[in-house]
Amino acid sequence: MIDRYAKQRIFLGREPEARLRDRRVAVVGLGATGSVLASWLARAGVGHLTLIDRDLVELSNLQRQLLYGEGDLGRPKAEAARERLAEANSSIELVAQVADLTSGNARELLAGFDLIMDGTDNFEARFLINDVAILTGTPWIYTGAIGGEGMVWPLNPPRTPCLRCLIEEPPASGDVDTCDSAGVLGPAVGIAASWGALEAIKILTGREPHPELARFDFWHNERQFIQPPATRCRFCTDKVTEFLDARWTLKASSLCGLEGVQIRVNPPRQLDLAALKPRLEARTGRDWKDSGLALTGTEGELRFTLFKDGRALVHGPVTPERAKGWYTEVVGA
Ligand SMILES: [Zn+2]
């Protein structure tokens, strides 16, 4: 029978290939990595994909985020990704979640999957995914890229070590999202993410993935396979989920490579943008714009974007403390 999956079936065999139809996968982060992960899994016929991303498509994304075009600028990535993937394969179930993964919603957002794919660019999210994996026994695949390098590591604690067996704490301070100050080459992310998707197909069809952490420096033609640590950390041994248990409510961190601050709330909440608009206009004496997804306007030399889920971006010369103060005053803590 010649159909959509004919070539794949010749390689995988009928029965393993059919298993993909019953599998549910969450892709966290639909940037450069997530675009490639989700594309391969959708085209391979994974029966259900949930696409989780908090951001809107920006011009600086188009160099490497293959799911988006210029017509998607300003749209939520999760929505635009779902639409594009449905064009590629209308026979699978695709769910878009425009959401910021936090300790307050990670359990709920990542419940009921056979595999979690890491398409994020920050360690805070990865440690949350690792905690969910420890708690629920769900396998996950770490995929990272920076500069001309890529890294892939399939994890399934307690059968395998967990992320914290190798790196006990996130590299940067817990309050700050890590910045990708080295930049990144599109093809480097593409290769790493394709490697991750291939390992995913192994797991979803019942095979064992490559157990080592694979690290490639594509630019300098180097590769390394790192043996997983021989001893297990206390977190996966005793099911200690510190990141899921973290009880922060408001975080302000400097924006990477831009002057400004990002504010996140935990758990995410629904802001009534229509009700906030007149209040902000009265406060600032200027017009604010409500797009339905976000409310934007200025106060003094600062430009504010308030998202429906409670997040905010403050562009301009401002400290995290001052941005947090403004937010508390205007929106509440
Ligand atoms: Zn561990």
Residues whose N, C-alpha, C, O or C-beta is under 5 A from the ligand:
A	BS01	ZN	P161 C162 R164 C165 R232 C233 C236
